[in-house]
Amino acid sequence: MITVTRINNTQLVINADWIETVESTPDTVITLTNGKKYVVTETVEEIVDRVIKYKQKTFILNRTINTNSENVDK
């Protein structure tokens, strides 16, 4: 999940796994896989960076959980 800011300065949390496209039109528009669109104040680059950080965190957490589970089962 990533936090973004709508044009009216309210924050919104979006499931990063559901992002299909991020466009600069010149406003940044995030389109989800269900077709829903959000116009946000962040740049495309900021959104990409947040998604990368989110994916890195989930990968590390998944590796930690799987490693701990393997040790417990032995």
Secondary structure, 3 states (H helix, E strand, C coil): CEEEEECCCCEEEECHHHEEEEEECCCEEEEECCCCEEEECCCHHHHHHHHHHHHHHHHHHHHHHHHHHHHHHC
